[in-house]
Amino acid sequence: MIQHPHVTEKATLQAEANNTLQFIVDVNDTKDKVKKEIEALYNVKVASINTMMTPKGKKKVIVVFQDPNTATELASRLGLF
């Protein structure tokens, strides 16, 4: 389950440069589950997902989108920038 977008200066720069967005998700979620949830919620195509644990014990996913400029469009729909 997606908890919220992870917004930092670095994440914003990556959204514009690499067509990626970062989200904080439930620790028990798998990459496949997160991919299906993002595609269903936001009606976008996901190319790949990388996961990592934050120092605070949360799970962060970096989502790479297939279509160019999807990250910036989705970020503006979510009100991130």
mmCIF file of the N, C-alpha and C atoms, coordinates in Angstrom:
data_MODEL
# 
_entry.id   MODEL 
# 
loop_
_atom_site.group_PDB 
_atom_site.id 
_atom_site.type_symbol 
_atom_site.label_atom_id 
_atom_site.label_alt_id 
_atom_site.label_comp_id 
_atom_site.label_asym_id 
_atom_site.label_entity_id 
_atom_site.label_seq_id 
_atom_site.pdbx_PDB_ins_code 
_atom_site.Cartn_x 
_atom_site.Cartn_y 
_atom_site.Cartn_z 
_atom_site.occupancy 
_atom_site.B_iso_or_equiv 
_atom_site.pdbx_formal_charge 
_atom_site.auth_seq_id 
_atom_site.auth_comp_id 
_atom_site.auth_asym_id 
_atom_site.auth_atom_id 
_atom_site.pdbx_PDB_model_num 
ATOM 1   N N  . MET A 1 1  ? 0.842  -1.178 0.000   1.00 0.00 ? 1  MET A N  1 
ATOM 2   C CA . MET A 1 1  ? 0.000  0.000  0.000   1.00 0.00 ? 1  MET A CA 1 
ATOM 3   C C  . MET A 1 1  ? 0.886  1.239  0.000   1.00 0.00 ? 1  MET A C  1 
ATOM 4   N N  . ILE A 1 2  ? 0.624  2.136  -0.924  1.00 0.00 ? 2  ILE A N  1 
ATOM 5   C CA . ILE A 1 2  ? 1.374  3.383  -1.008  1.00 0.00 ? 2  ILE A CA 1 
ATOM 6   C C  . ILE A 1 2  ? 0.923  4.292  0.128   1.00 0.00 ? 2  ILE A C  1 
ATOM 7   N N  . GLN A 1 3  ? 1.894  4.760  0.921   1.00 0.00 ? 3  GLN A N  1 
ATOM 8   C CA . GLN A 1 3  ? 1.557  5.648  2.023   1.00 0.00 ? 3  GLN A CA 1 
ATOM 9   C C  . GLN A 1 3  ? 1.566  7.112  1.591   1.00 0.00 ? 3  GLN A C  1 
ATOM 10  N N  . HIS A 1 4  ? 2.646  7.538  0.911   1.00 0.00 ? 4  HIS A N  1 
ATOM 11  C CA . HIS A 1 4  ? 2.727  8.917  0.424   1.00 0.00 ? 4  HIS A CA 1 
ATOM 12  C C  . HIS A 1 4  ? 3.939  9.067  -0.488  1.00 0.00 ? 4  HIS A C  1 
ATOM 13  N N  . PRO A 1 5  ? 3.940  10.114 -1.317  1.00 0.00 ? 5  PRO A N  1 
ATOM 14  C CA . PRO A 1 5  ? 5.125  10.396 -2.135  1.00 0.00 ? 5  PRO A CA 1 
ATOM 15  C C  . PRO A 1 5  ? 6.263  10.875 -1.239  1.00 0.00 ? 5  PRO A C  1 
ATOM 16  N N  . HIS A 1 6  ? 7.482  10.542 -1.627  1.00 0.00 ? 6  HIS A N  1 
ATOM 17  C CA . HIS A 1 6  ? 8.670  10.986 -0.899  1.00 0.00 ? 6  HIS A CA 1 
ATOM 18  C C  . HIS A 1 6  ? 9.231  12.183 -1.657  1.00 0.00 ? 6  HIS A C  1 
ATOM 19  N N  . VAL A 1 7  ? 9.111  13.371 -1.064  1.00 0.00 ? 7  VAL A N  1 
ATOM 20  C CA . VAL A 1 7  ? 9.490  14.599 -1.752  1.00 0.00 ? 7  VAL A CA 1 
ATOM 21  C C  . VAL A 1 7  ? 10.703 15.219 -1.077  1.00 0.00 ? 7  VAL A C  1 
ATOM 22  N N  . THR A 1 8  ? 11.794 15.261 -1.816  1.00 0.00 ? 8  THR A N  1 
ATOM 23  C CA . THR A 1 8  ? 13.005 15.954 -1.395  1.00 0.00 ? 8  THR A CA 1 
ATOM 24  C C  . THR A 1 8  ? 13.528 16.720 -2.601  1.00 0.00 ? 8  THR A C  1 
ATOM 25  N N  . GLU A 1 9  ? 14.538 17.523 -2.392  1.00 0.00 ? 9  GLU A N  1 
ATOM 26  C CA . GLU A 1 9  ? 15.127 18.249 -3.517  1.00 0.00 ? 9  GLU A CA 1 
ATOM 27  C C  . GLU A 1 9  ? 15.711 17.267 -4.531  1.00 0.00 ? 9  GLU A C  1 
ATOM 28  N N  . LYS A 1 10 ? 16.386 16.243 -4.044  1.00 0.00 ? 10 LYS A N  1 
ATOM 29  C CA . LYS A 1 10 ? 16.981 15.238 -4.936  1.00 0.00 ? 10 LYS A CA 1 
ATOM 30  C C  . LYS A 1 10 ? 15.893 14.476 -5.699  1.00 0.00 ? 10 LYS A C  1 
ATOM 31  N N  . ALA A 1 11 ? 14.819 14.124 -5.029  1.00 0.00 ? 11 ALA A N  1 
ATOM 32  C CA . ALA A 1 11 ? 13.726 13.404 -5.688  1.00 0.00 ? 11 ALA A CA 1 
ATOM 33  C C  . ALA A 1 11 ? 13.092 14.258 -6.781  1.00 0.00 ? 11 ALA A C  1 
ATOM 34  N N  . THR A 1 12 ? 12.975 15.554 -6.545  1.00 0.00 ? 12 THR A N  1 
ATOM 35  C CA . THR A 1 12 ? 12.412 16.458 -7.544  1.00 0.00 ? 12 THR A CA 1 
ATOM 36  C C  . THR A 1 12 ? 13.322 16.568 -8.764  1.00 0.00 ? 12 THR A C  1 
ATOM 37  N N  . LEU A 1 13 ? 14.613 16.656 -8.533  1.00 0.00 ? 13 LEU A N  1 
ATOM 38  C CA . LEU A 1 13 ? 15.563 16.716 -9.644  1.00 0.00 ? 13 LEU A CA 1 
ATOM 39  C C  . LEU A 1 13 ? 15.536 15.424 -10.458 1.00 0.00 ? 13 LEU A C  1 
ATOM 40  N N  . GLN A 1 14 ? 15.421 14.282 -9.777  1.00 0.00 ? 14 GLN A N  1 
ATOM 41  C CA . GLN A 1 14 ? 15.357 13.000 -10.480 1.00 0.00 ? 14 GLN A CA 1 
ATOM 42  C C  . GLN A 1 14 ? 14.068 12.869 -11.279 1.00 0.00 ? 14 GLN A C  1 
ATOM 43  N N  . ALA A 1 15 ? 12.996 13.431 -10.789 1.00 0.00 ? 15 ALA A N  1 
ATOM 44  C CA . ALA A 1 15 ? 11.731 13.376 -11.523 1.00 0.00 ? 15 ALA A CA 1 
ATOM 45  C C  . ALA A 1 15 ? 11.867 14.066 -12.866 1.00 0.00 ? 15 ALA A C  1 
ATOM 46  N N  . GLU A 1 16 ? 12.539 15.182 -12.869 1.00 0.00 ? 16 GLU A N  1 
ATOM 47  C CA . GLU A 1 16 ? 12.710 15.929 -14.107 1.00 0.00 ? 16 GLU A CA 1 
ATOM 48  C C  . GLU A 1 16 ? 13.765 15.314 -15.019 1.00 0.00 ? 16 GLU A C  1 
ATOM 49  N N  . ALA A 1 17 ? 14.851 14.815 -14.453 1.00 0.00 ? 17 ALA A N  1 
ATOM 50  C CA . ALA A 1 17 ? 15.965 14.311 -15.260 1.00 0.00 ? 17 ALA A CA 1 
ATOM 51  C C  . ALA A 1 17 ? 15.796 12.846 -15.681 1.00 0.00 ? 17 ALA A C  1 
ATOM 52  N N  . ASN A 1 18 ? 15.265 12.007 -14.786 1.00 0.00 ? 18 ASN A N  1 
ATOM 53  C CA . ASN A 1 18 ? 15.251 10.565 -15.037 1.00 0.00 ? 18 ASN A CA 1 
ATOM 54  C C  . ASN A 1 18 ? 13.858 9.970  -15.182 1.00 0.00 ? 18 ASN A C  1 
ATOM 55  N N  . ASN A 1 19 ? 12.813 10.800 -15.162 1.00 0.00 ? 19 ASN A N  1 
ATOM 56  C CA . ASN A 1 19 ? 11.436 10.321 -15.284 1.00 0.00 ? 19 ASN A CA 1 
ATOM 57  C C  . ASN A 1 19 ? 11.089 9.331  -14.169 1.00 0.00 ? 19 ASN A C  1 
ATOM 58  N N  . THR A 1 20 ? 11.445 9.693  -12.928 1.00 0.00 ? 20 THR A N  1 
ATOM 59  C CA . THR A 1 20 ? 11.190 8.836  -11.774 1.00 0.00 ? 20 THR A CA 1 
ATOM 60  C C  . THR A 1 20 ? 10.456 9.600  -10.682 1.00 0.00 ? 20 THR A C  1 
ATOM 61  N N  . LEU A 1 21 ? 9.721  8.867  -9.861  1.00 0.00 ? 21 LEU A N  1 
ATOM 62  C CA . LEU A 1 21 ? 9.123  9.405  -8.644  1.00 0.00 ? 21 LEU A CA 1 
ATOM 63  C C  . LEU A 1 21 ? 9.427  8.453  -7.503  1.00 0.00 ? 21 LEU A C  1 
ATOM 64  N N  . GLN A 1 22 ? 9.457  8.981  -6.289  1.00 0.00 ? 22 GLN A N  1 
ATOM 65  C CA . GLN A 1 22 ? 9.724  8.162  -5.112  1.00 0.00 ? 22 GLN A CA 1 
ATOM 66  C C  . GLN A 1 22 ? 8.498  8.151  -4.212  1.00 0.00 ? 22 GLN A C  1 
ATOM 67  N N  . PHE A 1 23 ? 8.224  6.969  -3.647  1.00 0.00 ? 23 PHE A N  1 
ATOM 68  C CA . PHE A 1 23 ? 7.090  6.801  -2.750  1.00 0.00 ? 23 PHE A CA 1 
ATOM 69  C C  . PHE A 1 23 ? 7.535  6.024  -1.515  1.00 0.00 ? 23 PHE A C  1 
ATOM 70  N N  . ILE A 1 24 ? 6.884  6.286  -0.388  1.00 0.00 ? 24 ILE A N  1 
ATOM 71  C CA . ILE A 1 24 ? 7.037  5.477  0.811   1.00 0.00 ? 24 ILE A CA 1 
ATOM 72  C C  . ILE A 1 24 ? 5.888  4.477  0.789   1.00 0.00 ? 24 ILE A C  1 
ATOM 73  N N  . VAL A 1 25 ? 6.218  3.194  0.956   1.00 0.00 ? 25 VAL A N  1 
ATOM 74  C CA . VAL A 1 25 ? 5.215  2.132  0.893   1.00 0.00 ? 25 VAL A CA 1 
ATOM 75  C C  . VAL A 1 25 ? 5.303  1.263  2.142   1.00 0.00 ? 25 VAL A C  1 
ATOM 76  N N  . ASP A 1 26 ? 4.343  0.366  2.281   1.00 0.00 ? 26 ASP A N  1 
ATOM 77  C CA . ASP A 1 26 ? 4.340  -0.586 3.384   1.00 0.00 ? 26 ASP A CA 1 
ATOM 78  C C  . ASP A 1 26 ? 5.571  -1.484 3.283   1.00 0.00 ? 26 ASP A C  1 
ATOM 79  N N  . VAL A 1 27 ? 6.179  -1.801 4.404   1.00 0.00 ? 27 VAL A N  1 
ATOM 80  C CA . VAL A 1 27 ? 7.413  -2.584 4.440   1.00 0.00 ? 27 VAL A CA 1 
ATOM 81  C C  . VAL A 1 27 ? 7.226  -3.967 3.822   1.00 0.00 ? 27 VAL A C  1 
ATOM 82  N N  . ASN A 1 28 ? 6.039  -4.524 3.890   1.00 0.00 ? 28 ASN A N  1 
ATOM 83  C CA . ASN A 1 28 ? 5.799  -5.880 3.398   1.00 0.00 ? 28 ASN A CA 1 
ATOM 84  C C  . ASN A 1 28 ? 5.407  -5.941 1.917   1.00 0.00 ? 28 ASN A C  1 
ATOM 85  N N  . ASP A 1 29 ? 5.275  -4.808 1.256   1.00 0.00 ? 29 ASP A N  1 
ATOM 86  C CA . ASP A 1 29 ? 4.886  -4.796 -0.151  1.00 0.00 ? 29 ASP A CA 1 
ATOM 87  C C  . ASP A 1 29 ? 6.020  -5.282 -1.050  1.00 0.00 ? 29 ASP A C  1 
ATOM 88  N N  . THR A 1 30 ? 5.646  -6.009 -2.099  1.00 0.00 ? 30 THR A N  1 
ATOM 89  C CA . THR A 1 30 ? 6.614  -6.459 -3.089  1.00 0.00 ? 30 THR A CA 1 
ATOM 90  C C  . THR A 1 30 ? 6.644  -5.475 -4.253  1.00 0.00 ? 30 THR A C  1 
ATOM 91  N N  . LYS A 1 31 ? 7.663  -5.612 -5.103  1.00 0.00 ? 31 LYS A N  1 
ATOM 92  C CA . LYS A 1 31 ? 7.772  -4.734 -6.270  1.00 0.00 ? 31 LYS A CA 1 
ATOM 93  C C  . LYS A 1 31 ? 6.566  -4.904 -7.188  1.00 0.00 ? 31 LYS A C  1 
ATOM 94  N N  . ASP A 1 32 ? 6.133  -6.139 -7.406  1.00 0.00 ? 32 ASP A N  1 
ATOM 95  C CA . ASP A 1 32 ? 4.993  -6.399 -8.283  1.00 0.00 ? 32 ASP A CA 1 
ATOM 96  C C  . ASP A 1 32 ? 3.719  -5.751 -7.749  1.00 0.00 ? 32 ASP A C  1 
ATOM 97  N N  . LYS A 1 33 ? 3.504  -5.870 -6.445  1.00 0.00 ? 33 LYS A N  1 
ATOM 98  C CA . LYS A 1 33 ? 2.310  -5.282 -5.839  1.00 0.00 ? 33 LYS A CA 1 
ATOM 99  C C  . LYS A 1 33 ? 2.320  -3.764 -5.974  1.00 0.00 ? 33 LYS A C  1 
ATOM 100 N N  . VAL A 1 34 ? 3.476  -3.140 -5.731  1.00 0.00 ? 34 VAL A N  1 
ATOM 101 C CA . VAL A 1 34 ? 3.591  -1.688 -5.841  1.00 0.00 ? 34 VAL A CA 1 
ATOM 102 C C  . VAL A 1 34 ? 3.384  -1.253 -7.288  1.00 0.00 ? 34 VAL A C  1 
ATOM 103 N N  . LYS A 1 35 ? 3.963  -1.993 -8.237  1.00 0.00 ? 35 LYS A N  1 
ATOM 104 C CA . LYS A 1 35 ? 3.812  -1.666 -9.654  1.00 0.00 ? 35 LYS A CA 1 
ATOM 105 C C  . LYS A 1 35 ? 2.345  -1.700 -10.071 1.00 0.00 ? 35 LYS A C  1 
ATOM 106 N N  . LYS A 1 36 ? 1.637  -2.754 -9.693  1.00 0.00 ? 36 LYS A N  1 
ATOM 107 C CA . LYS A 1 36 ? 0.220  -2.868 -10.049 1.00 0.00 ? 36 LYS A CA 1 
ATOM 108 C C  . LYS A 1 36 ? -0.602 -1.757 -9.409  1.00 0.00 ? 36 LYS A C  1 
ATOM 109 N N  . GLU A 1 37 ? -0.289 -1.414 -8.171  1.00 0.00 ? 37 GLU A N  1 
ATOM 110 C CA . GLU A 1 37 ? -1.042 -0.380 -7.475  1.00 0.00 ? 37 GLU A CA 1 
ATOM 111 C C  . GLU A 1 37 ? -0.822 0.999  -8.119  1.00 0.00 ? 37 GLU A C  1 
ATOM 112 N N  . ILE A 1 38 ? 0.413  1.318  -8.465  1.00 0.00 ? 38 ILE A N  1 
ATOM 113 C CA . ILE A 1 38 ? 0.704  2.608  -9.095  1.00 0.00 ? 38 ILE A CA 1 
ATOM 114 C C  . ILE A 1 38 ? 0.044  2.693  -10.467 1.00 0.00 ? 38 ILE A C  1 
ATOM 115 N N  . GLU A 1 39 ? 0.125  1.611  -11.244 1.00 0.00 ? 39 GLU A N  1 
ATOM 116 C CA . GLU A 1 39 ? -0.500 1.612  -12.570 1.00 0.00 ? 39 GLU A CA 1 
ATOM 117 C C  . GLU A 1 39 ? -2.015 1.754  -12.467 1.00 0.00 ? 39 GLU A C  1 
ATOM 118 N N  . ALA A 1 40 ? -2.627 1.121  -11.476 1.00 0.00 ? 40 ALA A N  1 
ATOM 119 C CA . ALA A 1 40 ? -4.080 1.209  -11.317 1.00 0.00 ? 40 ALA A CA 1 
ATOM 120 C C  . ALA A 1 40 ? -4.521 2.571  -10.780 1.00 0.00 ? 40 ALA A C  1 
ATOM 121 N N  . LEU A 1 41 ? -3.812 3.094  -9.790  1.00 0.00 ? 41 LEU A N  1 
ATOM 122 C CA . LEU A 1 41 ? -4.196 4.364  -9.177  1.00 0.00 ? 41 LEU A CA 1 
ATOM 123 C C  . LEU A 1 41 ? -4.028 5.558  -10.111 1.00 0.00 ? 41 LEU A C  1 
ATOM 124 N N  . TYR A 1 42 ? -2.919 5.588  -10.830 1.00 0.00 ? 42 TYR A N  1 
ATOM 125 C CA . TYR A 1 42 ? -2.578 6.782  -11.595 1.00 0.00 ? 42 TYR A CA 1 
ATOM 126 C C  . TYR A 1 42 ? -2.696 6.606  -13.105 1.00 0.00 ? 42 TYR A C  1 
ATOM 127 N N  . ASN A 1 43 ? -3.074 5.415  -13.564 1.00 0.00 ? 43 ASN A N  1 
ATOM 128 C CA . ASN A 1 43 ? -3.272 5.139  -14.989 1.00 0.00 ? 43 ASN A CA 1 
ATOM 129 C C  . ASN A 1 43 ? -2.020 5.467  -15.808 1.00 0.00 ? 43 ASN A C  1 
ATOM 130 N N  . VAL A 1 44 ? -0.881 4.919  -15.375 1.00 0.00 ? 44 VAL A N  1 
ATOM 131 C CA . VAL A 1 44 ? 0.410  5.110  -16.039 1.00 0.00 ? 44 VAL A CA 1 
ATOM 132 C C  . VAL A 1 44 ? 1.074  3.753  -16.236 1.00 0.00 ? 44 VAL A C  1 
ATOM 133 N N  . LYS A 1 45 ? 2.105  3.700  -17.077 1.00 0.00 ? 45 LYS A N  1 
ATOM 134 C CA . LYS A 1 45 ? 2.882  2.477  -17.290 1.00 0.00 ? 45 LYS A CA 1 
ATOM 135 C C  . LYS A 1 45 ? 4.215  2.602  -16.561 1.00 0.00 ? 45 LYS A C  1 
ATOM 136 N N  . VAL A 1 46 ? 4.537  1.597  -15.736 1.00 0.00 ? 46 VAL A N  1 
ATOM 137 C CA . VAL A 1 46 ? 5.769  1.580  -14.957 1.00 0.00 ? 46 VAL A CA 1 
ATOM 138 C C  . VAL A 1 46 ? 6.797  0.714  -15.675 1.00 0.00 ? 46 VAL A C  1 
ATOM 139 N N  . ALA A 1 47 ? 8.007  1.241  -15.867 1.00 0.00 ? 47 ALA A N  1 
ATOM 140 C CA . ALA A 1 47 ? 9.082  0.485  -16.507 1.00 0.00 ? 47 ALA A CA 1 
ATOM 141 C C  . ALA A 1 47 ? 9.806  -0.387 -15.491 1.00 0.00 ? 47 ALA A C  1 
ATOM 142 N N  . SER A 1 48 ? 10.167 0.186  -14.336 1.00 0.00 ? 48 SER A N  1 
ATOM 143 C CA . SER A 1 48 ? 10.865 -0.589 -13.311 1.00 0.00 ? 48 SER A CA 1 
ATOM 144 C C  . SER A 1 48 ? 10.690 0.057  -11.949 1.00 0.00 ? 48 SER A C  1 
ATOM 145 N N  . ILE A 1 49 ? 11.010 -0.729 -10.923 1.00 0.00 ? 49 ILE A N  1 
ATOM 146 C CA . ILE A 1 49 ? 10.912 -0.256 -9.540  1.00 0.00 ? 49 ILE A CA 1 
ATOM 147 C C  . ILE A 1 49 ? 12.149 -0.724 -8.781  1.00 0.00 ? 49 ILE A C  1 
ATOM 148 N N  . ASN A 1 50 ? 12.745 0.199  -8.055  1.00 0.00 ? 50 ASN A N  1 
ATOM 149 C CA . ASN A 1 50 ? 13.851 -0.124 -7.151  1.00 0.00 ? 50 ASN A CA 1 
ATOM 150 C C  . ASN A 1 50 ? 13.374 0.142  -5.732  1.00 0.00 ? 50 ASN A C  1 
ATOM 151 N N  . THR A 1 51 ? 13.763 -0.734 -4.805  1.00 0.00 ? 51 THR A N  1 
ATOM 152 C CA . THR A 1 51 ? 13.342 -0.569 -3.416  1.00 0.00 ? 51 THR A CA 1 
ATOM 153 C C  . THR A 1 51 ? 14.550 -0.399 -2.511  1.00 0.00 ? 51 THR A C  1 
ATOM 154 N N  . MET A 1 52 ? 14.330 0.284  -1.394  1.00 0.00 ? 52 MET A N  1 
ATOM 155 C CA . MET A 1 52 ? 15.370 0.426  -0.377  1.00 0.00 ? 52 MET A CA 1 
ATOM 156 C C  . MET A 1 52 ? 14.723 0.750  0.952   1.00 0.00 ? 52 MET A C  1 
ATOM 157 N N  . MET A 1 53 ? 15.424 0.455  1.997   1.00 0.00 ? 53 MET A N  1 
ATOM 158 C CA . MET A 1 53 ? 14.961 0.791  3.337   1.00 0.00 ? 53 MET A CA 1 
ATOM 159 C C  . MET A 1 53 ? 15.596 2.116  3.757   1.00 0.00 ? 53 MET A C  1 
ATOM 160 N N  . THR A 1 54 ? 14.802 2.982  4.374   1.00 0.00 ? 54 THR A N  1 
ATOM 161 C CA . THR A 1 54 ? 15.322 4.245  4.872   1.00 0.00 ? 54 THR A CA 1 
ATOM 162 C C  . THR A 1 54 ? 15.917 4.018  6.259   1.00 0.00 ? 54 THR A C  1 
ATOM 163 N N  . PRO A 1 55 ? 16.740 4.930  6.733   1.00 0.00 ? 55 PRO A N  1 
ATOM 164 C CA . PRO A 1 55 ? 17.298 4.783  8.081   1.00 0.00 ? 55 PRO A CA 1 
ATOM 165 C C  . PRO A 1 55 ? 16.223 4.755  9.179   1.00 0.00 ? 55 PRO A C  1 
ATOM 166 N N  . LYS A 1 56 ? 15.040 5.279  8.893   1.00 0.00 ? 56 LYS A N  1 
ATOM 167 C CA . LYS A 1 56 ? 13.964 5.293  9.873   1.00 0.00 ? 56 LYS A CA 1 
ATOM 168 C C  . LYS A 1 56 ? 13.118 4.030  9.826   1.00 0.00 ? 56 LYS A C  1 
ATOM 169 N N  . GLY A 1 57 ? 13.535 3.024  9.039   1.00 0.00 ? 57 GLY A N  1 
ATOM 170 C CA . GLY A 1 57 ? 12.826 1.758  8.982   1.00 0.00 ? 57 GLY A CA 1 
ATOM 171 C C  . GLY A 1 57 ? 11.646 1.723  8.038   1.00 0.00 ? 57 GLY A C  1 
ATOM 172 N N  . LYS A 1 58 ? 11.559 2.692  7.139   1.00 0.00 ? 58 LYS A N  1 
ATOM 173 C CA . LYS A 1 58 ? 10.481 2.714  6.161   1.00 0.00 ? 58 LYS A CA 1 
ATOM 174 C C  . LYS A 1 58 ? 11.014 2.193  4.827   1.00 0.00 ? 58 LYS A C  1 
ATOM 175 N N  . LYS A 1 59 ? 10.107 1.772  3.964   1.00 0.00 ? 59 LYS A N  1 
ATOM 176 C CA . LYS A 1 59 ? 10.498 1.267  2.650   1.00 0.00 ? 59 LYS A CA 1 
ATOM 177 C C  . LYS A 1 59 ? 10.207 2.324  1.598   1.00 0.00 ? 59 LYS A C  1 
ATOM 178 N N  . LYS A 1 60 ? 11.249 2.683  0.834   1.00 0.00 ? 60 LYS A N  1 
ATOM 179 C CA . LYS A 1 60 ? 11.120 3.679  -0.218  1.00 0.00 ? 60 LYS A CA 1 
ATOM 180 C C  . LYS A 1 60 ? 11.263 2.974  -1.559  1.00 0.00 ? 60 LYS A C  1 
ATOM 181 N N  . VAL A 1 61 ? 10.397 3.333  -2.505  1.00 0.00 ? 61 VAL A N  1 
ATOM 182 C CA . VAL A 1 61 ? 10.506 2.786  -3.856  1.00 0.00 ? 61 VAL A CA 1 
ATOM 183 C C  . VAL A 1 61 ? 10.760 3.931  -4.823  1.00 0.00 ? 61 VAL A C  1 
ATOM 184 N N  . ILE A 1 62 ? 11.616 3.653  -5.791  1.00 0.00 ? 62 ILE A N  1 
ATOM 185 C CA . ILE A 1 62 ? 11.890 4.596  -6.867  1.00 0.00 ? 62 ILE A CA 1 
ATOM 186 C C  . ILE A 1 62 ? 11.253 4.006  -8.116  1.00 0.00 ? 62 ILE A C  1 
ATOM 187 N N  . VAL A 1 63 ? 10.280 4.705  -8.656  1.00 0.00 ? 63 VAL A N  1 
ATOM 188 C CA . VAL A 1 63 ? 9.493  4.213  -9.782  1.00 0.00 ? 63 VAL A CA 1 
ATOM 189 C C  . VAL A 1 63 ? 9.960  4.905  -11.055 1.00 0.00 ? 63 VAL A C  1 
ATOM 190 N N  . VAL A 1 64 ? 10.347 4.100  -12.051 1.00 0.00 ? 64 VAL A N  1 
ATOM 191 C CA . VAL A 1 64 ? 10.744 4.622  -13.359 1.00 0.00 ? 64 VAL A CA 1 
ATOM 192 C C  . VAL A 1 64 ? 9.580  4.363  -14.306 1.00 0.00 ? 64 VAL A C  1 
ATOM 193 N N  . PHE A 1 65 ? 9.146  5.416  -15.003 1.00 0.00 ? 65 PHE A N  1 
ATOM 194 C CA . PHE A 1 65 ? 7.996  5.316  -15.897 1.00 0.00 ? 65 PHE A CA 1 
ATOM 195 C C  . PHE A 1 65 ? 8.434  5.078  -17.335 1.00 0.00 ? 65 PHE A C  1 
ATOM 196 N N  . GLN A 1 66 ? 7.582  4.387  -18.114 1.00 0.00 ? 66 GLN A N  1 
ATOM 197 C CA . GLN A 1 66 ? 7.895  4.070  -19.503 1.00 0.00 ? 66 GLN A CA 1 
ATOM 198 C C  . GLN A 1 66 ? 7.805  5.287  -20.405 1.00 0.00 ? 66 GLN A C  1 
ATOM 199 N N  . ASP A 1 67 ? 6.729  6.026  -20.304 1.00 0.00 ? 67 ASP A N  1 
ATOM 200 C CA . ASP A 1 67 ? 6.514  7.166  -21.189 1.00 0.00 ? 67 ASP A CA 1 
ATOM 201 C C  . ASP A 1 67 ? 7.289  8.384  -20.691 1.00 0.00 ? 67 ASP A C  1 
ATOM 202 N N  . PRO A 1 68 ? 7.930  9.115  -21.604 1.00 0.00 ? 68 PRO A N  1 
ATOM 203 C CA . PRO A 1 68 ? 8.672  10.317 -21.191 1.00 0.00 ? 68 PRO A CA 1 
ATOM 204 C C  . PRO A 1 68 ? 7.735  11.366 -20.584 1.00 0.00 ? 68 PRO A C  1 
ATOM 205 N N  . ASN A 1 69 ? 8.251  12.082 -19.616 1.00 0.00 ? 69 ASN A N  1 
ATOM 206 C CA . ASN A 1 69 ? 7.533  13.178 -18.934 1.00 0.00 ? 69 ASN A CA 1 
ATOM 207 C C  . ASN A 1 69 ? 6.371  12.717 -18.069 1.00 0.00 ? 69 ASN A C  1 
ATOM 208 N N  . THR A 1 70 ? 6.202  11.429 -17.871 1.00 0.00 ? 70 THR A N  1 
ATOM 209 C CA . THR A 1 70 ? 5.129  10.937 -17.013 1.00 0.00 ? 70 THR A CA 1 
ATOM 210 C C  . THR A 1 70 ? 5.345  11.382 -15.571 1.00 0.00 ? 70 THR A C  1 
ATOM 211 N N  . ALA A 1 71 ? 6.588  11.349 -15.110 1.00 0.00 ? 71 ALA A N  1 
ATOM 212 C CA . ALA A 1 71 ? 6.877  11.701 -13.717 1.00 0.00 ? 71 ALA A CA 1 
ATOM 213 C C  . ALA A 1 71 ? 6.511  13.152 -13.421 1.00 0.00 ? 71 ALA A C  1 
ATOM 214 N N  . THR A 1 72 ? 6.876  14.062 -14.297 1.00 0.00 ? 72 THR A N  1 
ATOM 215 C CA . THR A 1 72 ? 6.564  15.476 -14.039 1.00 0.00 ? 72 THR A CA 1 
ATOM 216 C C  . THR A 1 72 ? 5.067  15.737 -14.135 1.00 0.00 ? 72 THR A C  1 
ATOM 217 N N  . GLU A 1 73 ? 4.386  15.070 -15.062 1.00 0.00 ? 73 GLU A N  1 
ATOM 218 C CA . GLU A 1 73 ? 2.930  15.234 -15.173 1.00 0.00 ? 73 GLU A CA 1 
ATOM 219 C C  . GLU A 1 73 ? 2.224  14.690 -13.933 1.00 0.00 ? 73 GLU A C  1 
ATOM 220 N N  . LEU A 1 74 ? 2.642  13.501 -13.487 1.00 0.00 ? 74 LEU A N  1 
ATOM 221 C CA . LEU A 1 74 ? 2.034  12.896 -12.305 1.00 0.00 ? 74 LEU A CA 1 
ATOM 222 C C  . LEU A 1 74 ? 2.339  13.722 -11.058 1.00 0.00 ? 74 LEU A C  1 
ATOM 223 N N  . ALA A 1 75 ? 3.550  14.226 -10.946 1.00 0.00 ? 75 ALA A N  1 
ATOM 224 C CA . ALA A 1 75 ? 3.915  15.060 -9.798  1.00 0.00 ? 75 ALA A CA 1 
ATOM 225 C C  . ALA A 1 75 ? 3.073  16.323 -9.737  1.00 0.00 ? 75 ALA A C  1 
ATOM 226 N N  . SER A 1 76 ? 2.805  16.922 -10.885 1.00 0.00 ? 76 SER A N  1 
ATOM 227 C CA . SER A 1 76 ? 1.975  18.122 -10.876 1.00 0.00 ? 76 SER A CA 1 
ATOM 228 C C  . SER A 1 76 ? 0.517  17.781 -10.550 1.00 0.00 ? 76 SER A C  1 
ATOM 229 N N  . ARG A 1 77 ? 0.042  16.604 -10.996 1.00 0.00 ? 77 ARG A N  1 
ATOM 230 C CA . ARG A 1 77 ? -1.333 16.178 -10.632 1.00 0.00 ? 77 ARG A CA 1 
ATOM 231 C C  . ARG A 1 77 ? -1.444 15.949 -9.139  1.00 0.00 ? 77 ARG A C  1 
ATOM 232 N N  . LEU A 1 78 ? -0.356 15.448 -8.512  1.00 0.00 ? 78 LEU A N  1 
ATOM 233 C CA . LEU A 1 78 ? -0.357 15.188 -7.079  1.00 0.00 ? 78 LEU A CA 1 
ATOM 234 C C  . LEU A 1 78 ? -0.067 16.437 -6.259  1.00 0.00 ? 78 LEU A C  1 
ATOM 235 N N  . GLY A 1 79 ? 0.302  17.522 -6.924  1.00 0.00 ? 79 GLY A N  1 
ATOM 236 C CA . GLY A 1 79 ? 0.599  18.765 -6.239  1.00 0.00 ? 79 GLY A CA 1 
ATOM 237 C C  . GLY A 1 79 ? 1.963  18.795 -5.593  1.00 0.00 ? 79 GLY A C  1 
ATOM 238 N N  . LEU A 1 80 ? 2.905  18.028 -6.138  1.00 0.00 ? 80 LEU A N  1 
ATOM 239 C CA . LEU A 1 80 ? 4.241  17.980 -5.556  1.00 0.00 ? 80 LEU A CA 1 
ATOM 240 C C  . LEU A 1 80 ? 5.093  19.164 -5.978  1.00 0.00 ? 80 LEU A C  1 
ATOM 241 N N  . PHE A 1 81 ? 4.892  19.617 -7.214  1.00 0.00 ? 81 PHE A N  1 
ATOM 242 C CA . PHE A 1 81 ? 5.553  20.837 -7.698  1.00 0.00 ? 81 PHE A CA 1 
ATOM 243 C C  . PHE A 1 81 ? 4.849  21.390 -8.893  1.00 0.00 ? 81 PHE A C  1 
# 
